[in-house]
Amino acid sequence: MGFPTVAIESSFSAPLVYGDVAVVELSVERMGISSVTFGYRIHRKRDGVLCFRASITTVLVSIDTMKPIALSAESSALFERLLSTRNRGRDDSRPLLCFCL
């Protein structure tokens, strides 16, 4: 099995300059039968300004056939727990992962 990237959308909205500390957030935005879309947001730490955002969709596939495979019930349950509440009609979500660079 593999989990290749099949789609990327990104936008840059403000610069980061030498010496800036970047806060990187990772979240699960959407789930499909065999796909997961991860969201990335990068903010400047000094003022909280959003500098970059991206959505990256990956699909679970068979390495032999490169055809999609349904996520297991266990994987679906894990991603469902991590699914951003922002995409459930509320904006009180916390990122799956947050770190500073």
Protein Blocks (a to p, Z undefined) as FASTA:
>chain_A
ZZddfbdcdddfbdcdehiacddddddfbdcfkbccdddddddfklopafbdcddddddd
dfklopacdddfklmmmmmmmpcfklnopakbccfbdcdZZ
